[in-house]
């Protein structure tokens, strides 16, 4: 069965934390009064929407990019992103002076594309693909293989997963007695990284991935453990859109306890709720754990809960439309 070059563990997350602690923000693990009241249990938010670039993705990008050899850096790198990973890669590209081509899907928000270019400057080239994230990723991997250039995945890489795992490491060291963790599932990098860290610190903790019904590869593949391709639909949570690799499903079965699905309507209600009630701007991909709580779908059962809020990069026009309708 398909595997990663190596399965990352808590030692890899700890090494990533040591490397990243002076390079990224230790974001707040903040008690939410309103969500705790709704859930009937203490709820803490890991606010990665307050991270550099407004997303956790900078963690994995930096951890991976700084591991490259001088020869790999000299050739440049290729990646694919729906926006947030690209911004993290742009920071690393500029710091290391590494030419980086970023393939993006046609629905990549203008806000995120402008941010990538502004951050990376001359070291970034954005290539917009006529198609969705799956098409952009396929094209980017082919380009990297054809030109023998290093490909940096936003999720299917042990060092990226370890970097993302520092989110869970921080949250669990801030609040070690958290009993349930809700994490945006996406491609599986954050889910696995947080699961590795959380279960190493508290082996009894439950870790649940959350995804939209519009893009739910983990949910439909979970029982069998074999990746199935969903019937993809357009989603407000573009950062979670796309297929998953067998390698990350396989290790997710070890690092997580299950998957929760939320609807597009529940995602939008969550975005509006958090802006109005807590003055937090959160994008679709980042809100899904909160949406699961608001919809009564999270298996909290009175237990102390940590929710990873993975990002806050949402277009103004999209946000205004959501607020007007919810």
N, C-alpha and C positions, 0 to 999 in steps of 0.2 A: 504493500500500500504506500502511496505517495507520502514522503516525509520531508521535513526541513533538513538542511545540512546538519544541524544538531537541534535538539529540543532545549530551548532556553529554560533555565531554572532560577531559583531565588538568588544564587550567586551571581548570575548574569544581570539580574535586576539591581542587585546591590552595587555591582561595578558600574552600571549605568548611572545609578543615583550618585555615586561618588564623583563621576565625571561631570554630570549635568548640574549638580547643586549650585555651582557658581555661574552657570551659563543660562539657566532658565529660572522662572519664578516658582517658589514653593507656594502654590495657590491655596486660598483658604479652604478649610473643611468647616463649613459654616452651618450652624444649627438653623433650621427653618421653622419658625413658630407656626406659620400658617399650614405648611404641609404636615407638620407633626400633629396638629389638631385634626386635620382631615384624615390622616392615616391611623390615628389613635396609637401612635408610637413615636419615639424620637427619630426625627429624620434629619440627616446631615447632607449638605450639598458640597461636592468637590468641584469648585468653580473654575474649571479650565477655560471657560469663556473669558476669564481674566488673565490668561496666560499670554506670553508674547505671541503676537500674530492672532490672538483671539482663539487659540486652539491648542490642544494637547499634541498635535502632530509634530511640533518643533522638537519634541523630546526624541522621538525615534529617528527623525531626519538627522539631527546632530550626532546622535550616538553612532549611526551608520556611516555618515560621511567622514567623520574624523577617523574611522577605522581603515579607510582606503589607503592603498599604497601610493607612493609618489607617481608611479607609472600609471595607475588607474586614474588618479587625479589629473594627470597631464592629458589623457585622452578625453576627459570630460565624462559626464554621466547622462543617463536618460532616465526619466521617470514618468509616471502618469498620475494625475491628480484631478479631483473634482474641485480643488481649491485650497483646502487647508494644508495638506501635505506639501503642496507646491510652495506655500509661503514658508514653511519650515525649511524646505530644500533651498529656497532663495536666500535665507539667512546663512545657511551653511555654505552655499556656493560663493557668496560674497566674502565670508570670513576666510575661506580656503582658496579663493580665486580660481574656482573650478567652473568651467563652462558647462552649463546644465540646460538640456532641452526638456521642457515639460509639456507632455501631451495632455490636452484637456478635452472633455466631451463638449458637444455643442450647447449644452444647457449650463455650462459653468458660469456662475454669476459674474457679471462685470466687476462687481466690488472685489471679488477674489482675484480675478485676472489682473486688475490694476494694482492690487496690493502686491502680487507676485513680482510684477515688473518694477514697481517702485522700490521694493526691498532689494531685489537682486541686481537691478540695473543692467550693466553690460554683460554680466555673467549668465543672464537668463534669456532663453528664447522660448516663447510660448507657441505651441503648435496646436491649433484648434482643429479637432477632428469632426467630420460630418457624421455624427452618430452618438450613441450613449457611452457611458463609462466603459462598458465591456468592449466596445469597438475601439475606444481610445487606448485601453490597456493592451489589447491585441496588437494594434498598430505600433505602439511604443516598444513592446517586447520584440517584435519583428525587426524594427529599426535597430535596436540595440544588438540583436543577434547578427544581423546582416553586416553591421559595421564594427563588430567585436568591441563594443563599448559597455562598460558596467551599467547594469540596470538596477535601480534602487526602487524596490517595491514599497508601497505605502503600508503594507501589512504582512506580506509573506517573506519575512526575513527575521532570523533569530535576534539580530542586534536591534532591529526596529521594534520588535515585540518587547525586548528587554527595556528599551527606552520608554515605550508606552507603559510598561509595568511600573515605572516610578510614580505614576499617578496613584496606583493602588498602594504602593509602598508609603507614600506621603500620607494618604488618607488613613491607612491602618495604624501608622505610628502616631498620627494626631489623635485618633479615636480607636484604640486597640480592641475595644469590646463591641464594635459593630458586628451584628449577627447576619445581616442580609445586605448584599451589594447589588445594585442595578447598574448595568453598563451598556451603552450603545454597542450593538453587535458589529455592524459594518462588515468589513472583510475579515475580522477576527483578530487583528493585531492588538487592539486595545482590550478586547474581551479576554484574550489569553494572557496578556501581560498583567492585567489587574487580577485575574484569577490566580496566577502564579504567586504574586505578592501577597494577596489577601489570605490565601489558604496556607502559605508558609508562616504567616504571623498568627493566624487563628484557624487551625485545621477544621474547626466546626462551622466556619462561616459558609453561608450559601451565596453563590455568585450566579446571577441571572443576566443573560444577554437580552437586549430589547431591540426589536426591529419593526419596521413598518410592514403592514400587509402588502404594500405595493412592491416591496422588494424583500422577500422573506426566505432566502435560501437556507439559513440556519434552521428556521422553524420546520420547513418541510423535509429537511434532511436529518433532523436530530434523532428520531426514533431508529432509523435504519443505520445511521452512522455513515451512510454513503451519500455523497453530494448529488442533489437533484437540482435541476434548473427550474426556477419559478417562472410564472407568467408575469414578467415585469410590467409595471405600470408607472406612469409619471408620478414623481413624489416630491413633496415639499422638503423632504429630508435627503437632498441629493448626495450628501456626504456618506449616506449609508447604502446608496444604490450600487448594485452590481453582484456578480457571481462571487462565490467563495472557493478557495482551493481545498482539495481533500486533506492536504497536510494540516490546515488550521482547524478543520472540523474534527479531525482525529484527535488533536491535542486538546481541543475545546471540550471534548467529552471527558477529559481528565481534569480540566481546570474550571469548568462551569457545571452548574446543576440543571440548567434548562433555559428555555427561550420563551420570551413573552412577545406577543404581537400587539401593536397599537394601530389604529386606523389613521388615515390622513386627517380626518376631522379632529380626532383626539390630539394629534400632534399640533395642529393649529390652535386648538383651545389652550393647550399647554403654553405655547409661545405667548399668547395674549394674557393668560393668567399670570405668568411670571413677570411680565413687564408691568402689569397693573399692580400686582400685590407685593412684589419684591424689588421692582425697578431693575430687573436683570434682563438684558437683551441676550436671548439664546436662540440659536438657529435650530432648524428642524432636526438635524442629526443629533444635536446636543440635548434636546428636550425630552427624548423618548422615555427615559426613566421616570421623569416627573409626570409625563402623560400617563404612564402605566399606573402611577399612584392615584392621580386624579380620576382615572377611569375605574378604579377599584380592581385592577388586574394584577397588582403586585402582591406576592405571597408574604406580606409583612407579618401578620398575625401577632401584633403587639411587640414585635422585636425591633431593636435599634437598627436603623437602616441607613446605609450610605448610598447616595446617588451620584454617579459620575456625570457631570454636566460638561460635555466634551468640547463645545465651541460656541461662539457667539457671532459668527460672521454671516449675517443675513442682509440681503439687499434692502435698502430703505423702502423701495416701492413694494416689494414683497411683504415687508413688515407692515406697512401702512394698510395694505389690502387685508391682511389677516386681522389687524385691529378693527378695521371697519366692519368685518363680517363676524367677529366673535366678541 
